[in-house]
């Protein structure tokens, strides 16, 4: 191969390694410029890239199971309140760290992690409010402030559905606690 092709191939491999282009584009360009010489190496790399996908899917599965698990811990167990709060904090840290990790890498995984983080924060703040205060108005204020935070976060992330959910939640809390009680 001439020096020019080697330079282009090295550049495409750099793009593939640093995910500057989708992997299938890089594989196509590599096959085009190497004239099929490196097809065996690219198949081995595809098999090696399967493992991170499995890890990501497992993390997403754990993330999806964390909400039902948190409901079970809070409402259907007789754990001490401090243990329930610690479990909620750990689940919140897990979902928030996944949201931060996937924010730029995988937007499809970011949104479920972010929504789970918001729900975990809501459940944690309600639990803390119920432990410290026994007044329903305090719980209503905490829930409303959480939904206002959702609206702000939705505005910052340019996610209309989060803004709508936050607004609807705030309206329902206001109607329930201030008009129907």
Backbone torsions as a table, in degrees:
resi	resn	phi	psi	omega
1	UNK	NA	146.9	178.6
2	UNK	-81.3	167.0	-173.8
3	UNK	-62.8	-33.7	-179.1
4	UNK	-64.9	-44.1	179.0
5	UNK	-65.1	-39.8	179.2
6	UNK	-62.1	-41.3	178.3
7	UNK	-63.0	-44.6	-180.0
8	UNK	-64.5	-42.5	180.0
9	UNK	-63.4	-43.5	177.7
10	UNK	-61.9	-38.6	179.5
11	UNK	-67.0	-41.8	178.5
12	UNK	-65.1	-39.9	176.9
13	UNK	-64.1	-36.5	175.6
14	UNK	-63.4	-44.1	178.7
15	UNK	-61.0	-41.5	-178.6
16	UNK	-66.9	-42.8	-178.3
17	UNK	-65.7	-39.1	-177.2
18	UNK	-97.3	9.2	175.3
19	UNK	55.1	42.9	176.1
20	UNK	-80.9	-24.0	173.4
21	UNK	-130.1	154.8	174.5
22	UNK	-58.1	149.1	-172.4
23	UNK	-62.0	-38.2	-178.5
24	UNK	-68.2	-30.1	174.2
25	UNK	-65.8	-44.7	179.8
26	UNK	-62.9	-41.8	178.6
27	UNK	-61.7	-41.7	178.1
28	UNK	-62.2	-46.8	-179.2
29	UNK	-64.8	-38.9	177.4
30	UNK	-64.0	-42.5	178.4
31	UNK	-64.5	-35.9	180.0
32	UNK	-67.5	-46.8	-175.8
33	UNK	-80.9	-27.7	178.0
34	UNK	-90.6	-4.5	179.5
35	UNK	57.3	39.3	175.3
36	UNK	81.4	1.7	-178.3
37	UNK	-67.9	-32.8	-173.6
38	UNK	-102.0	18.5	-176.4
39	UNK	-64.3	-36.7	179.9
40	UNK	-65.5	-40.4	179.4
41	UNK	-67.2	-37.1	179.8
42	UNK	-69.8	-32.9	176.3
43	UNK	-66.3	-38.2	177.3
44	UNK	-66.3	-36.9	177.4
45	UNK	-67.8	-36.0	177.2
46	UNK	-63.9	-39.9	176.6
47	UNK	-65.4	-37.2	179.2
48	UNK	-69.9	-31.0	-179.9
49	UNK	-78.4	-8.4	177.6
50	UNK	-67.3	-34.7	-177.4
51	UNK	-61.8	-47.1	177.3
52	UNK	-61.3	-33.4	177.1
53	UNK	-64.4	-37.5	177.9
54	UNK	-66.9	-39.4	178.2
55	UNK	-64.8	-43.1	178.7
56	UNK	-63.5	-41.2	178.5
57	UNK	-66.3	-37.9	177.1
58	UNK	-65.1	-41.1	177.0
59	UNK	-63.1	-40.4	178.3
60	UNK	-66.0	-38.1	176.2
61	UNK	-63.5	-45.5	176.7
62	UNK	-61.3	-38.3	178.6
63	UNK	-63.3	-44.6	179.9
64	UNK	-67.5	-31.2	178.9
65	UNK	-81.3	-14.0	-176.3
66	UNK	-69.8	-33.3	177.7
67	UNK	-66.5	-51.7	176.5
68	UNK	-60.6	-37.1	178.8
69	UNK	-62.9	-40.6	179.6
70	UNK	-66.1	-38.1	175.9
71	UNK	-63.1	-41.4	178.9
72	UNK	-63.6	-43.6	-179.2
73	UNK	-62.5	-41.9	-175.5
74	UNK	-77.2	-46.5	-168.5
75	UNK	-101.0	-19.0	-173.5
76	UNK	-121.5	7.9	176.1
77	UNK	-120.6	164.5	177.5
78	UNK	-111.5	36.6	174.9
79	UNK	-65.3	154.5	174.5
80	UNK	-62.8	149.2	-175.9
81	UNK	-58.5	-39.6	180.0
82	UNK	-64.5	-38.2	177.8
83	UNK	-66.7	-39.3	176.5
84	UNK	-61.3	-42.5	179.4
85	UNK	-65.9	-39.6	178.4
86	UNK	-63.9	-41.6	178.5
87	UNK	-63.6	-43.1	177.8
88	UNK	-63.5	-40.1	178.5
89	UNK	-63.5	-42.9	178.6
90	UNK	-64.0	-41.1	177.8
91	UNK	-67.1	-36.2	176.5
92	UNK	-65.3	-43.5	178.6
93	UNK	-62.2	-42.2	179.0
94	UNK	-61.8	-49.3	-177.3
95	UNK	-69.1	-37.8	178.9
96	UNK	-67.8	-38.4	178.7
97	UNK	-67.5	-36.3	175.7
98	UNK	-67.2	-37.8	178.3
99	UNK	-63.9	-42.6	178.8
100	UNK	-66.5	-41.6	-178.8
101	UNK	-64.6	-42.6	-175.2
102	UNK	-89.3	-0.4	-175.0
103	UNK	-56.1	-47.8	-178.9
104	UNK	-98.6	-23.2	-173.8
105	UNK	-83.1	-49.7	-175.6
106	UNK	-137.7	91.2	-179.7
107	UNK	-59.5	-29.3	179.0
108	UNK	-66.4	-28.5	176.6
109	UNK	-91.3	-20.9	-179.3
110	UNK	-66.0	-45.5	-174.3
111	UNK	-63.6	-45.9	175.7
112	UNK	-62.3	-37.7	178.8
113	UNK	-66.6	-39.9	-179.8
114	UNK	-68.4	-43.4	178.7
115	UNK	-64.2	-41.4	177.0
116	UNK	-62.5	-39.3	177.5
117	UNK	-62.5	-41.3	178.9
118	UNK	-63.6	-43.8	178.3
119	UNK	-66.0	-39.2	177.3
120	UNK	-63.3	-41.3	177.3
121	UNK	-63.2	-40.8	177.3
122	UNK	-62.4	-47.2	-179.2
123	UNK	-65.5	-39.8	179.4
124	UNK	-65.0	-44.1	-179.3
125	UNK	-67.6	-35.8	175.6
126	UNK	-65.6	-42.8	179.9
127	UNK	-63.6	-43.2	179.2
128	UNK	-65.1	-40.1	178.8
129	UNK	-64.1	-40.4	179.1
130	UNK	-67.7	-29.6	178.2
131	UNK	-74.9	-44.4	-174.3
132	UNK	-84.5	-36.0	-177.5
133	UNK	-125.2	144.3	178.0
134	UNK	-110.9	14.3	-177.5
135	UNK	-96.8	134.7	-179.4
136	UNK	-64.7	-27.9	-179.9
137	UNK	-66.7	-34.2	177.5
138	UNK	-66.2	-41.9	177.6
139	UNK	-63.6	-41.8	178.8
140	UNK	-62.3	-40.7	179.7
141	UNK	-67.1	-39.4	179.3
142	UNK	-66.8	-43.1	179.5
143	UNK	-64.5	-42.4	179.0
144	UNK	-63.7	-41.8	178.7
145	UNK	-65.5	-34.7	175.6
146	UNK	-63.2	-44.7	179.6
147	UNK	-67.8	-32.5	174.1
148	UNK	-65.9	-38.7	174.9
149	UNK	-61.9	-39.0	177.5
150	UNK	-60.4	-42.1	-179.3
151	UNK	-65.6	-40.4	178.6
152	UNK	-65.5	-45.0	179.1
153	UNK	-63.4	-40.0	177.4
154	UNK	-64.2	-37.1	177.7
155	UNK	-67.2	-43.2	179.9
156	UNK	-64.5	-39.2	-178.5
157	UNK	-87.3	-2.9	-177.8
158	UNK	59.1	41.8	177.8
159	UNK	-110.8	104.9	-175.8
160	UNK	-65.8	-34.4	-177.2
161	UNK	-66.4	-33.0	177.7
162	UNK	-70.2	-38.2	177.1
163	UNK	-62.8	-44.6	-178.9
164	UNK	-64.9	-43.3	179.1
165	UNK	-63.2	-42.6	178.0
166	UNK	-63.1	-41.7	179.3
167	UNK	-67.0	-45.1	178.7
168	UNK	-63.2	-41.0	177.6
169	UNK	-61.8	-43.5	178.5
170	UNK	-62.7	-41.4	179.2
171	UNK	-64.6	-45.0	-179.5
172	UNK	-64.4	-40.1	178.1
173	UNK	-64.3	-43.5	178.7
174	UNK	-61.3	-47.3	-179.7
175	UNK	-62.5	-43.2	-176.2
176	UNK	-68.8	-50.6	-173.4
177	UNK	-81.0	-29.7	-172.6
178	UNK	-106.2	-23.0	-178.9
179	UNK	-109.4	-36.9	-175.2
180	UNK	-93.9	-8.9	178.5
181	UNK	-105.4	NA	NA
